[in-house]
Amino acid sequence: MRVTKQLALATAAAGMLALTGATAAQADHSYGAEAGATSGRAASYINPDTGAATANPDVDPNSSCFSPDQSDKQRFSDPGTANRNVHNDACFLDNGIKVDGFASFESSGVGFISACPDPDGAGPKVAVLSDKNNDGRNDLCFQSGYQMKGTAGDLEFHARLNNNTGTAGTQYVTWCSDTDRDGCSDERNSSSIRIDWSADGTATYSNDDDSSYSGWSR
């Protein structure tokens, strides 16, 4: 889907939610006074991809929204590929329930966002992947809601992160409630992960604890 069409659909979706906000809030426990706002606390984590080619052995195999592992060490992908990408999943949690809302993944440091999947395929929800700072790397993934495809991963948000340039260092990715769709710098309800990219996937460039975990609930 072209970005211009996605933006138009996102604007239309926001208008629809503004008109039906009370109904959406009752059905999904998610929408506040502002269309697309969420009442849930942000929780972002690295999916260990157990059993997949992109499996991350240094990530807790039980990593989830409820017990997030938020640091990873990964090898570079081969040039021009995403064969060693990292899956970043996230949720809004309201008293242990996953709720919906507008959200963005925003990347900084080395690496980029390699995939920003549409949450519901041909449905009304949209995803927009963009290069916010015009440096040639996609660094902002806006999604108008969580995944609803009738498959594994529903009720969560998803992005894929990659580094195939051979530039070693840390990629920081903040996920946030983002009703104005402009990134996370002006948002309080956020949660962050980091990935240390290197040639052999063992180097560490940052503190290796999970102190980056944060969340704020409206």
Secondary structure by P-SEA (a helix, b strand, c coil): ccaaaaaaaaaaaaaaaaaaaaaaaaaccccccccccccbbbbbbbcccccccccccccccccccccccccccccccccccccbbbbbbcccccccbbbbbbbbbbbccccccccccccccccccbbbbbbccccccccbbbbccccccccccccbbbbbbbbccccbbbbbbbbccccccccccccccccbbbbbbccccccccccccccccccccc
